Amino acid sequence: MIVEYIRYRVPDADGFEDAYRRAVVPLGNSPECLTYELSRCVDEPECYILRIEWTSAEGHLEGFRKSAHFQEFFAEIKPFVSHIEEMRHYEQVITKTEPTLFEWAGGAEALERLTATFYDLVRKDDLVGPLFAGMDPGHPRYVAMWLGEVFGGPAAYTRERGGHTHMVSKHLGKGITEQQRRRWVSLLMDAADEVGLPSDAEFRAAFAGYVEWGTRLALYFSGPNARAPKEEPVPRWGWGVAPPYKP
């Protein structure tokens, strides 16, 4: 992760803030952008700082800068480029931050153990097993990549598998039932216990919250009238905070 700071000194605060309210839509949809905030100086109100967390400097310069998201972003803020006083990347040296769910779970290795064990249980289950007949051997690893990205880890699923739209497309037309959804959740929780994912209440509540949220979206998108969204960022799940979503 890398942090970019862009410092502005702008005379037209209203026009500037309105432009950024529009610009942050494509910025936030970029898989390379982890989070952002625009702050205004109390002592000198014409001064602003835009802080963006990127997956990496390369993700910003090679991924975002060469994407359609950047073209949309730049079209909004172009009138204010001449007011930039600083635009640099920074690496965090000293910080007090809580770990991501990805880090707390044990990283990619722990999630791969989870999904390998989980899909072993799925294959043997009479209710949900038929949904995964002929499953790609790489499927457990792909789901681990997805969970890793959702829980704050590397954006590997977006880079290698096509992101949120690809994941949603895998559920279209499946006709998942509520009983199958509930069994899927139950088996995943059993697998989490079996592989020894952290058992503290805070982690398990956040983990269960995402699983409940995600499986209900899967149920919706498997229905007869559902269509995959054209482009949505992979949701980022934190400690007790659900990302907004309107199916």
N, C-alpha and C positions, 0 to 999 in steps of 0.2 A: 504494500500500500504506500502511496505517495500523496503528499498534500500540496496542492497548488494554491497560491495566494495571488489574487489580482486586486491591486489597489487603484481606486478611482478617485478623482476630484472632479465633480460634475456640478454645473450651475443649475441644471433643470432636474431637480430631484423627482418630481412627479412623473415626468416623461421617462426618466431612467428606471424608476421602480416599476412602472407599467411595462416597459420593454422587458425587464427581467422576469416579471410574472409570466410573460408569454415564453420567454427563452428557456426557463427552467423545465418546461414540459418536454421538449426533445432532449435536454440535458439529462433529466431524470430517467428517460427511457433508454438511455445509452447503457449497455451492459458494462462498459468500462468505468462508469461513474458510480461510486458507492454511496455518496451522500454529498450534500452541498448546503451552504447557508450564505445569505447576503446580510451584512451588518452595516449599520450607519453609525458614524461617529457622533457621540453626544456633544463633544467639545467643539468639533468643526463639522457641522451638519452636511457640508458639501462633500465630505470624505466618506467613502464606502470601501469595505473589504469583502470580496467574494472568496469564500473558502470552499474548495472542492477536493474531496478524497477520491483518488483514482486507484484502480487496481495496480497500476504501475505507470511510470513515466512513458514507457513504450505504449501501454494501453491508451494513454491520452493522445500521444503524438501520432502513433501509427494506426490505432484503432478508431478513436473518436474523431480525430482531425480528418480522416479519410472517409468518413461515413456521411450518410444523408442526415443523420441527427445533427452533425456539426453545421451543415449548410442551413438547416432550419434555425439552429441556435444563433449562428453568426448573422443571419438576416435580421434578427431582432435587435442585436446589440451593436451592429455595425456603426450606427451614428455616434456611439460613445467610445469607440476604440481610441480616438485621439485624446481622450481624458484619462487613459491608463498611465499611472505613475510607476507601477511595478507589476511584473508578471513572472513568477518564478516557482519552481518546484522545491519542496522541502521534505526531508526525511525526519521523522520524529526521533528525538534523542532521549528526552525524559518525558514520560507521560504517565498519567494515572487514568487508566481506562479499565473497564470491565472486559473480561474475555468474551469472545463471540461464543455462540452456542457450538459452532464448529470446533473451536479450540477446547471448550469444556468437555465436549463429547469424546475427545481424543484424536481429532483430526481424521484425515482420509482413511487411515488404516482401520480405525474403529468403525467408521460407517460402512466400509467394505465388509468387515466381519458381520456387522448387523444385517446387511442386505443379503449376504450369502446364506446366513442362517435362516433369515426370514423366508427366502424363496425355497429353501429346502422344506420348510413347514407348509408353504403354499402348495407345492407340488403334491403333497400328500393329503391335502384337504379336499373333501368331496364337494364343498360348496364353492370355493373360489378357485380351486385347481383348474377346472375347465376353462376359465378365463385366460389361463396362461399356457394352454396346450400349444406346443410348438414354439415355446419361448426362445428368443435369441439367447445363446449362452452368455453373451455379454450384458444381458439385461440387468442382473444384480449390480454390476459395476456401474452401469449408466445411472441407475437409481441412486447409488451412493454418491456419484458426481452431482446429481441434482440436489440431493439433501445437503451436500457440502456447500454448494453455492447458496442455497436458501438460507442456511444457518451461518452465513458470513464468511465462508471460505473462498477459494479461488473460483473465478468464473469459468471453470472448465466445461461445464455443460453447455453454456452459451457458445463457447468457442468451438467445441467439438461436435455438439449434437443439435444445435439450432435453437437453443433457448426455450422460452416459454411456449411459443407457438408449436414447436415440435412436440413438446411434452403433451400439450393439450390434444394434438392431432392423434396421439396414440390411444385416446379414450373415445374418440368419435365413433358412434354406432355400436359400441360394445354392449349397450343395454344392461348396465350394472344395476343390480337391485339393492335396496336398502339393507337387506340381510347380508348380501355379499360385502357391502361396504363395512358393516359392523364386524364381520368376521375378519376382514383385511386388517382393520384397526386392532382387533384382539390379538391376531397372530403377530403383528408388528410389536406390540407391547410385550408379548411373550418372548420374542426374539431379543428385544432390548434387555430383558432380565437375563436371558441365557448368555449373552455375550458380555454382560457386565457394564453396560452403559451407566454413567453416573446416576445414582438413585436419589440424590437430594431432591427435595420437593420443588425447588425453583426450576431446576433443569427439566425434571419430568413434566412439570406443568406446562412449560414452554414447548417442549417436545410434543406432548399430547395435544396442545392447542393447535400446533401446525398440522399434525396428522388429522385431527378432526376437520379443520378448515380445508385442507387439501383434498381429503377424500370426499367431502361434500361437493367440492368443485368438480372432481372426477365424476361423481354421480350425475351432476348436472350436464357435463359435457358428453356423457355417454348416452344421453337421452335422444329421442327421435328428432327434435327440432333444433338441436344445438349446432352452432358453427364455431370453428376455431377463430379466435381474434387474429386480426392481421398481424399485429405486432404489439407485444406487451413485454415489459422487462420481467425477468425472473423475480419472484417475490423475495424480499429479504426479511427474515424472521428474527426478532430479538427477544429479550427477556420480558415476556408478557405483553408484547406489542404486536398487534396484527396489522399487516399492510392493508390499505383500503382496496376493495375490488368490487366491481359491479358487473356481474355476468350478463 
